[in-house]
Amino acid sequence: MDMNTFFNDLQSKINQAIENSPAKDIEKNVKSMMTQGFARLDLVTREEFDIQAQVLAKTRTKLEALEARVAELEARLTADK
């Protein structure tokens, strides 16, 4: 028996033992608990975050344009007096 066969067989037996052990249930329970915990934290997905970042960038651009327009109108009012 060569070393590769030995390690592959060992890995297979370890995986089989884990599948049939309570460790698999513990893993499922921990994942479930973490999912519930994250749900309570009001976290957003990356996709939602990226969308909001785009909306913010567009809003910022519009605000800067409006500020420039107001400054222009104020300058006209001041010049007309």
Biopython code that builds the backbone (N, CA, C, O; Angstrom):
import numpy as np
from Bio.PDB.StructureBuilder import StructureBuilder

atoms = [
    (1, "MET", "N", (0.854, -1.183, 0.000)),
    (1, "MET", "CA", (0.000, 0.000, 0.000)),
    (1, "MET", "C", (0.890, 1.232, 0.000)),
    (1, "MET", "O", (1.748, 1.385, 0.869)),
    (2, "ASP", "N", (0.684, 2.115, -0.980)),
    (2, "ASP", "CA", (1.504, 3.323, -1.019)),
    (2, "ASP", "C", (0.909, 4.387, -0.102)),
    (2, "ASP", "O", (-0.193, 4.232, 0.424)),
    (3, "MET", "N", (1.658, 5.462, 0.076)),
    (3, "MET", "CA", (1.258, 6.502, 1.041)),
    (3, "MET", "C", (-0.010, 7.230, 0.589)),
    (3, "MET", "O", (-0.854, 7.555, 1.423)),
    (4, "ASN", "N", (-0.161, 7.492, -0.713)),
    (4, "ASN", "CA", (-1.360, 8.183, -1.198)),
    (4, "ASN", "C", (-2.614, 7.372, -0.903)),
    (4, "ASN", "O", (-3.623, 7.917, -0.455)),
    (5, "THR", "N", (-2.550, 6.089, -1.152)),
    (5, "THR", "CA", (-3.689, 5.216, -0.889)),
    (5, "THR", "C", (-4.003, 5.200, 0.599)),
    (5, "THR", "O", (-5.166, 5.241, 1.002)),
    (6, "PHE", "N", (-2.951, 5.140, 1.409)),
    (6, "PHE", "CA", (-3.131, 5.122, 2.859)),
    (6, "PHE", "C", (-3.847, 6.393, 3.331)),
    (6, "PHE", "O", (-4.821, 6.320, 4.081)),
    (7, "PHE", "N", (-3.353, 7.569, 2.883)),
    (7, "PHE", "CA", (-3.945, 8.831, 3.327)),
    (7, "PHE", "C", (-5.351, 9.027, 2.772)),
    (7, "PHE", "O", (-6.218, 9.556, 3.468)),
    (8, "ASN", "N", (-5.589, 8.613, 1.541)),
    (8, "ASN", "CA", (-6.934, 8.705, 0.975)),
    (8, "ASN", "C", (-7.906, 7.823, 1.750)),
    (8, "ASN", "O", (-9.039, 8.222, 2.019)),
    (9, "ASP", "N", (-7.461, 6.632, 2.104)),
    (9, "ASP", "CA", (-8.298, 5.723, 2.885)),
    (9, "ASP", "C", (-8.564, 6.300, 4.272)),
    (9, "ASP", "O", (-9.687, 6.246, 4.774)),
    (10, "LEU", "N", (-7.522, 6.851, 4.881)),
    (10, "LEU", "CA", (-7.664, 7.462, 6.206)),
    (10, "LEU", "C", (-8.636, 8.637, 6.153)),
    (10, "LEU", "O", (-9.505, 8.767, 7.015)),
    (11, "GLN", "N", (-8.490, 9.491, 5.141)),
    (11, "GLN", "CA", (-9.381, 10.634, 4.997)),
    (11, "GLN", "C", (-10.817, 10.168, 4.798)),
    (11, "GLN", "O", (-11.741, 10.742, 5.376)),
    (12, "SER", "N", (-11.008, 9.156, 4.003)),
    (12, "SER", "CA", (-12.344, 8.618, 3.770)),
    (12, "SER", "C", (-12.969, 8.113, 5.065)),
    (12, "SER", "O", (-14.146, 8.355, 5.330)),
    (13, "LYS", "N", (-12.177, 7.411, 5.866)),
    (13, "LYS", "CA", (-12.686, 6.887, 7.135)),
    (13, "LYS", "C", (-13.009, 8.012, 8.118)),
    (13, "LYS", "O", (-13.999, 7.937, 8.846)),
    (14, "ILE", "N", (-12.188, 9.036, 8.137)),
    (14, "ILE", "CA", (-12.436, 10.175, 9.025)),
    (14, "ILE", "C", (-13.716, 10.884, 8.605)),
    (14, "ILE", "O", (-14.550, 11.212, 9.449)),
    (15, "ASN", "N", (-13.880, 11.125, 7.293)),
    (15, "ASN", "CA", (-15.096, 11.776, 6.798)),
    (15, "ASN", "C", (-16.332, 10.954, 7.132)),
    (15, "ASN", "O", (-17.367, 11.505, 7.508)),
    (16, "GLN", "N", (-16.226, 9.645, 6.995)),
    (16, "GLN", "CA", (-17.349, 8.767, 7.303)),
    (16, "GLN", "C", (-17.680, 8.823, 8.795)),
    (16, "GLN", "O", (-18.849, 8.835, 9.179)),
    (17, "ALA", "N", (-16.654, 8.856, 9.617)),
    (17, "ALA", "CA", (-16.875, 8.931, 11.065)),
    (17, "ALA", "C", (-17.543, 10.255, 11.448)),
    (17, "ALA", "O", (-18.414, 10.283, 12.318)),
    (18, "ILE", "N", (-17.135, 11.348, 10.801)),
    (18, "ILE", "CA", (-17.725, 12.652, 11.098)),
    (18, "ILE", "C", (-19.183, 12.686, 10.660)),
    (18, "ILE", "O", (-20.036, 13.218, 11.370)),
    (19, "GLU", "N", (-19.468, 12.118, 9.490)),
    (19, "GLU", "CA", (-20.849, 12.093, 8.993)),
    (19, "GLU", "C", (-21.779, 11.345, 9.954)),
    (19, "GLU", "O", (-22.950, 11.697, 10.095)),
    (20, "ASN", "N", (-21.253, 10.320, 10.606)),
    (20, "ASN", "CA", (-22.067, 9.499, 11.497)),
    (20, "ASN", "C", (-21.971, 9.914, 12.956)),
    (20, "ASN", "O", (-22.480, 9.219, 13.835)),
    (21, "SER", "N", (-21.318, 11.050, 13.221)),
    (21, "SER", "CA", (-21.115, 11.446, 14.615)),
    (21, "SER", "C", (-22.002, 12.631, 14.970)),
    (21, "SER", "O", (-22.589, 13.265, 14.093)),
    (22, "PRO", "N", (-22.095, 12.922, 16.258)),
    (22, "PRO", "CA", (-22.865, 14.099, 16.699)),
    (22, "PRO", "C", (-22.234, 15.410, 16.242)),
    (22, "PRO", "O", (-22.885, 16.453, 16.307)),
    (23, "ALA", "N", (-20.982, 15.386, 15.782)),
    (23, "ALA", "CA", (-20.325, 16.612, 15.326)),
    (23, "ALA", "C", (-21.094, 17.246, 14.173)),
    (23, "ALA", "O", (-21.157, 18.471, 14.068)),
    (24, "LYS", "N", (-21.670, 16.432, 13.319)),
    (24, "LYS", "CA", (-22.438, 16.951, 12.192)),
    (24, "LYS", "C", (-23.669, 17.708, 12.688)),
    (24, "LYS", "O", (-24.004, 18.765, 12.154)),
    (25, "ASP", "N", (-24.339, 17.176, 13.701)),
    (25, "ASP", "CA", (-25.493, 17.859, 14.285)),
    (25, "ASP", "C", (-25.081, 19.166, 14.953)),
    (25, "ASP", "O", (-25.793, 20.167, 14.873)),
    (26, "ILE", "N", (-23.939, 19.145, 15.604)),
    (26, "ILE", "CA", (-23.439, 20.358, 16.260)),
    (26, "ILE", "C", (-23.190, 21.438, 15.212)),
    (26, "ILE", "O", (-23.536, 22.602, 15.415)),
    (27, "GLU", "N", (-22.593, 21.049, 14.100)),
    (27, "GLU", "CA", (-22.329, 22.009, 13.024)),
    (27, "GLU", "C", (-23.630, 22.622, 12.506)),
    (27, "GLU", "O", (-23.712, 23.834, 12.304)),
    (28, "LYS", "N", (-24.635, 21.792, 12.295)),
    (28, "LYS", "CA", (-25.933, 22.289, 11.825)),
    (28, "LYS", "C", (-26.550, 23.237, 12.845)),
    (28, "LYS", "O", (-27.088, 24.282, 12.477)),
    (29, "ASN", "N", (-26.475, 22.880, 14.121)),
    (29, "ASN", "CA", (-27.050, 23.720, 15.174)),
    (29, "ASN", "C", (-26.330, 25.062, 15.285)),
    (29, "ASN", "O", (-26.966, 26.101, 15.464)),
    (30, "VAL", "N", (-25.021, 25.033, 15.181)),
    (30, "VAL", "CA", (-24.249, 26.279, 15.263)),
    (30, "VAL", "C", (-24.599, 27.186, 14.086)),
    (30, "VAL", "O", (-24.794, 28.387, 14.267)),
    (31, "LYS", "N", (-24.680, 26.620, 12.882)),
    (31, "LYS", "CA", (-25.053, 27.422, 11.713)),
    (31, "LYS", "C", (-26.439, 28.026, 11.887)),
    (31, "LYS", "O", (-26.662, 29.189, 11.549)),
    (32, "SER", "N", (-27.363, 27.242, 12.410)),
    (32, "SER", "CA", (-28.720, 27.731, 12.631)),
    (32, "SER", "C", (-28.731, 28.865, 13.649)),
    (32, "SER", "O", (-29.401, 29.877, 13.442)),
    (33, "MET", "N", (-28.004, 28.704, 14.731)),
    (33, "MET", "CA", (-27.944, 29.734, 15.768)),
    (33, "MET", "C", (-27.316, 31.021, 15.220)),
    (33, "MET", "O", (-27.784, 32.119, 15.517)),
    (34, "MET", "N", (-26.269, 30.880, 14.432)),
    (34, "MET", "CA", (-25.603, 32.057, 13.860)),
    (34, "MET", "C", (-26.531, 32.777, 12.886)),
    (34, "MET", "O", (-26.576, 34.007, 12.869)),
    (35, "THR", "N", (-27.265, 32.028, 12.084)),
    (35, "THR", "CA", (-28.204, 32.623, 11.140)),
    (35, "THR", "C", (-29.272, 33.412, 11.887)),
    (35, "THR", "O", (-29.607, 34.529, 11.493)),
    (36, "GLN", "N", (-29.804, 32.843, 12.952)),
    (36, "GLN", "CA", (-30.814, 33.540, 13.754)),
    (36, "GLN", "C", (-30.219, 34.785, 14.402)),
    (36, "GLN", "O", (-30.866, 35.831, 14.453)),
    (37, "GLY", "N", (-29.000, 34.674, 14.893)),
    (37, "GLY", "CA", (-28.347, 35.819, 15.524)),
    (37, "GLY", "C", (-28.121, 36.952, 14.543)),
    (37, "GLY", "O", (-28.361, 38.114, 14.870)),
    (38, "PHE", "N", (-27.662, 36.626, 13.344)),
    (38, "PHE", "CA", (-27.441, 37.651, 12.328)),
    (38, "PHE", "C", (-28.754, 38.292, 11.902)),
    (38, "PHE", "O", (-28.795, 39.488, 11.612)),
    (39, "ALA", "N", (-29.827, 37.510, 11.863)),
    (39, "ALA", "CA", (-31.133, 38.047, 11.465)),
    (39, "ALA", "C", (-31.599, 39.112, 12.455)),
    (39, "ALA", "O", (-32.283, 40.057, 12.060)),
    (40, "ARG", "N", (-31.248, 38.982, 13.717)),
    (40, "ARG", "CA", (-31.662, 39.944, 14.745)),
    (40, "ARG", "C", (-30.839, 41.224, 14.722)),
    (40, "ARG", "O", (-31.232, 42.217, 15.335)),
    (41, "LEU", "N", (-29.716, 41.221, 14.033)),
    (41, "LEU", "CA", (-28.816, 42.373, 14.057)),
    (41, "LEU", "C", (-29.151, 43.451, 13.028)),
    (41, "LEU", "O", (-28.448, 44.459, 12.952)),
    (42, "ASP", "N", (-30.196, 43.265, 12.243)),
    (42, "ASP", "CA", (-30.568, 44.230, 11.198)),
    (42, "ASP", "C", (-29.418, 44.485, 10.235)),
    (42, "ASP", "O", (-29.142, 45.633, 9.887)),
    (43, "LEU", "N", (-28.757, 43.439, 9.808)),
    (43, "LEU", "CA", (-27.685, 43.560, 8.830)),
    (43, "LEU", "C", (-28.276, 43.605, 7.431)),
    (43, "LEU", "O", (-29.372, 43.098, 7.192)),
    (44, "VAL", "N", (-27.546, 44.212, 6.513)),
    (44, "VAL", "CA", (-27.982, 44.238, 5.119)),
    (44, "VAL", "C", (-27.018, 43.406, 4.288)),
    (44, "VAL", "O", (-25.863, 43.194, 4.657)),
    (45, "THR", "N", (-27.528, 42.947, 3.161)),
    (45, "THR", "CA", (-26.662, 42.172, 2.267)),
    (45, "THR", "C", (-25.722, 43.121, 1.534)),
    (45, "THR", "O", (-25.935, 44.333, 1.519)),
    (46, "ARG", "N", (-24.705, 42.571, 0.942)),
    (46, "ARG", "CA", (-23.754, 43.375, 0.172)),
    (46, "ARG", "C", (-24.470, 44.045, -1.004)),
    (46, "ARG", "O", (-24.195, 45.196, -1.344)),
    (47, "GLU", "N", (-25.397, 43.297, -1.616)),
    (47, "GLU", "CA", (-26.150, 43.836, -2.753)),
    (47, "GLU", "C", (-26.970, 45.060, -2.329)),
    (47, "GLU", "O", (-26.978, 46.076, -3.024)),
    (48, "GLU", "N", (-27.658, 44.958, -1.186)),
    (48, "GLU", "CA", (-28.440, 46.091, -0.689)),
    (48, "GLU", "C", (-27.538, 47.284, -0.380)),
    (48, "GLU", "O", (-27.889, 48.429, -0.667)),
    (49, "PHE", "N", (-26.376, 47.008, 0.207)),
    (49, "PHE", "CA", (-25.420, 48.066, 0.532)),
    (49, "PHE", "C", (-24.950, 48.765, -0.732)),
    (49, "PHE", "O", (-24.899, 49.994, -0.779)),
    (50, "ASP", "N", (-24.606, 47.991, -1.761)),
    (50, "ASP", "CA", (-24.127, 48.569, -3.018)),
    (50, "ASP", "C", (-25.198, 49.422, -3.684)),
    (50, "ASP", "O", (-24.896, 50.482, -4.232)),
    (51, "ILE", "N", (-26.451, 48.966, -3.640)),
    (51, "ILE", "CA", (-27.549, 49.737, -4.216)),
    (51, "ILE", "C", (-27.702, 51.066, -3.489)),
    (51, "ILE", "O", (-27.851, 52.110, -4.123)),
    (52, "GLN", "N", (-27.666, 51.029, -2.163)),
    (52, "GLN", "CA", (-27.800, 52.259, -1.390)),
    (52, "GLN", "C", (-26.620, 53.199, -1.624)),
    (52, "GLN", "O", (-26.792, 54.418, -1.622)),
    (53, "ALA", "N", (-25.430, 52.648, -1.826)),
    (53, "ALA", "CA", (-24.260, 53.479, -2.123)),
    (53, "ALA", "C", (-24.448, 54.190, -3.464)),
    (53, "ALA", "O", (-24.073, 55.354, -3.606)),
    (54, "GLN", "N", (-25.026, 53.497, -4.446)),
    (54, "GLN", "CA", (-25.300, 54.117, -5.745)),
    (54, "GLN", "C", (-26.342, 55.224, -5.610)),
    (54, "GLN", "O", (-26.191, 56.296, -6.196)),
    (55, "VAL", "N", (-27.400, 54.966, -4.837)),
    (55, "VAL", "CA", (-28.432, 55.977, -4.621)),
    (55, "VAL", "C", (-27.816, 57.203, -3.942)),
    (55, "VAL", "O", (-28.113, 58.338, -4.313)),
    (56, "LEU", "N", (-26.973, 56.972, -2.964)),
    (56, "LEU", "CA", (-26.320, 58.077, -2.268)),
    (56, "LEU", "C", (-25.441, 58.884, -3.212)),
    (56, "LEU", "O", (-25.441, 60.114, -3.154)),
    (57, "ALA", "N", (-24.694, 58.213, -4.078)),
    (57, "ALA", "CA", (-23.832, 58.916, -5.023)),
    (57, "ALA", "C", (-24.656, 59.783, -5.975)),
    (57, "ALA", "O", (-24.281, 60.921, -6.257)),
    (58, "LYS", "N", (-25.777, 59.252, -6.472)),
    (58, "LYS", "CA", (-26.647, 60.036, -7.357)),
    (58, "LYS", "C", (-27.233, 61.225, -6.615)),
    (58, "LYS", "O", (-27.304, 62.328, -7.157)),
    (59, "THR", "N", (-27.653, 61.003, -5.376)),
    (59, "THR", "CA", (-28.228, 62.082, -4.570)),
    (59, "THR", "C", (-27.188, 63.168, -4.310)),
    (59, "THR", "O", (-27.494, 64.360, -4.369)),
    (60, "ARG", "N", (-25.977, 62.752, -4.028)),
    (60, "ARG", "CA", (-24.900, 63.716, -3.769)),
    (60, "ARG", "C", (-24.643, 64.562, -5.020)),
    (60, "ARG", "O", (-24.446, 65.772, -4.918)),
    (61, "THR", "N", (-24.645, 63.938, -6.187)),
    (61, "THR", "CA", (-24.440, 64.660, -7.442)),
    (61, "THR", "C", (-25.544, 65.686, -7.663)),
    (61, "THR", "O", (-25.275, 66.829, -8.034)),
    (62, "LYS", "N", (-26.791, 65.270, -7.433)),
    (62, "LYS", "CA", (-27.924, 66.193, -7.598)),
    (62, "LYS", "C", (-27.838, 67.345, -6.597)),
    (62, "LYS", "O", (-28.117, 68.494, -6.940)),
    (63, "LEU", "N", (-27.452, 67.034, -5.362)),
    (63, "LEU", "CA", (-27.328, 68.069, -4.340)),
    (63, "LEU", "C", (-26.261, 69.085, -4.723)),
    (63, "LEU", "O", (-26.464, 70.289, -4.564)),
    (64, "GLU", "N", (-25.137, 68.612, -5.223)),
    (64, "GLU", "CA", (-24.064, 69.527, -5.640)),
    (64, "GLU", "C", (-24.534, 70.420, -6.780)),
    (64, "GLU", "O", (-24.195, 71.603, -6.811)),
    (65, "ALA", "N", (-25.317, 69.871, -7.728)),
    (65, "ALA", "CA", (-25.843, 70.668, -8.837)),
    (65, "ALA", "C", (-26.818, 71.717, -8.314)),
    (65, "ALA", "O", (-26.795, 72.866, -8.755)),
    (66, "LEU", "N", (-27.673, 71.322, -7.375)),
    (66, "LEU", "CA", (-28.625, 72.279, -6.792)),
    (66, "LEU", "C", (-27.906, 73.375, -6.010)),
    (66, "LEU", "O", (-28.299, 74.540, -6.077)),
    (67, "GLU", "N", (-26.866, 73.016, -5.276)),
    (67, "GLU", "CA", (-26.106, 74.021, -4.533)),
    (67, "GLU", "C", (-25.466, 75.024, -5.480)),
    (67, "GLU", "O", (-25.442, 76.224, -5.205)),
    (68, "ALA", "N", (-24.946, 74.525, -6.598)),
    (68, "ALA", "CA", (-24.346, 75.425, -7.589)),
    (68, "ALA", "C", (-25.400, 76.340, -8.194)),
    (68, "ALA", "O", (-25.141, 77.524, -8.412)),
    (69, "ARG", "N", (-26.575, 75.809, -8.465)),
    (69, "ARG", "CA", (-27.677, 76.607, -9.037)),
    (69, "ARG", "C", (-28.131, 77.679, -8.050)),
    (69, "ARG", "O", (-28.353, 78.825, -8.442)),
    (70, "VAL", "N", (-28.270, 77.319, -6.777)),
    (70, "VAL", "CA", (-28.661, 78.300, -5.758)),
    (70, "VAL", "C", (-27.597, 79.394, -5.648)),
    (70, "VAL", "O", (-27.932, 80.573, -5.534)),
    (71, "ALA", "N", (-26.333, 79.014, -5.682)),
    (71, "ALA", "CA", (-25.256, 80.009, -5.599)),
    (71, "ALA", "C", (-25.319, 80.951, -6.806)),
    (71, "ALA", "O", (-25.107, 82.157, -6.674)),
    (72, "GLU", "N", (-25.609, 80.393, -7.974)),
    (72, "GLU", "CA", (-25.729, 81.210, -9.180)),
    (72, "GLU", "C", (-26.897, 82.189, -9.060)),
    (72, "GLU", "O", (-26.760, 83.368, -9.387)),
    (73, "LEU", "N", (-28.044, 81.698, -8.591)),
    (73, "LEU", "CA", (-29.207, 82.570, -8.427)),
    (73, "LEU", "C", (-28.964, 83.651, -7.375)),
    (73, "LEU", "O", (-29.386, 84.795, -7.548)),
    (74, "GLU", "N", (-28.292, 83.296, -6.297)),
    (74, "GLU", "CA", (-27.971, 84.282, -5.252)),
    (74, "GLU", "C", (-27.033, 85.348, -5.819)),
    (74, "GLU", "O", (-27.166, 86.532, -5.511)),
    (75, "ALA", "N", (-26.091, 84.918, -6.643)),
    (75, "ALA", "CA", (-25.149, 85.871, -7.240)),
    (75, "ALA", "C", (-25.890, 86.838, -8.170)),
    (75, "ALA", "O", (-25.577, 88.027, -8.215)),
    (76, "ARG", "N", (-26.867, 86.322, -8.905)),
    (76, "ARG", "CA", (-27.671, 87.200, -9.793)),
    (76, "ARG", "C", (-28.470, 88.207, -8.978)),
    (76, "ARG", "O", (-28.547, 89.385, -9.328)),
    (77, "LEU", "N", (-29.068, 87.725, -7.876)),
    (77, "LEU", "CA", (-29.843, 88.639, -7.042)),
    (77, "LEU", "C", (-28.967, 89.748, -6.472)),
    (77, "LEU", "O", (-29.369, 90.910, -6.426)),
    (78, "THR", "N", (-27.789, 89.381, -6.046)),
    (78, "THR", "CA", (-26.870, 90.348, -5.466)),
    (78, "THR", "C", (-26.414, 91.339, -6.541)),
    (78, "THR", "O", (-26.282, 92.530, -6.260)),
    (79, "ALA", "N", (-26.178, 90.876, -7.741)),
    (79, "ALA", "CA", (-25.720, 91.734, -8.836)),
    (79, "ALA", "C", (-26.817, 92.675, -9.302)),
    (79, "ALA", "O", (-26.527, 93.788, -9.740)),
    (80, "ASP", "N", (-28.064, 92.254, -9.217)),
    (80, "ASP", "CA", (-29.191, 93.093, -9.659)),
    (80, "ASP", "C", (-29.507, 94.222, -8.690)),
    (80, "ASP", "O", (-30.183, 95.173, -9.079)),
    (81, "LYS", "N", (-29.065, 94.160, -7.494)),
    (81, "LYS", "CA", (-29.405, 95.190, -6.480)),
    (81, "LYS", "C", (-28.580, 96.401, -6.617)),
    (81, "LYS", "O", (-28.742, 97.348, -5.847)),
]
sb = StructureBuilder()
sb.init_structure("model")
sb.init_model(0)
sb.init_chain("A")
sb.init_seg("    ")
for serial, (resi, resn, name, xyz) in enumerate(atoms, 1):
    if name == "N":
        sb.init_residue(resn, " ", resi, " ")
    sb.init_atom(name, np.array(xyz, "f"), 0.0, 1.0, " ", f" {name:<3s}", serial, name[0])
structure = sb.get_structure()
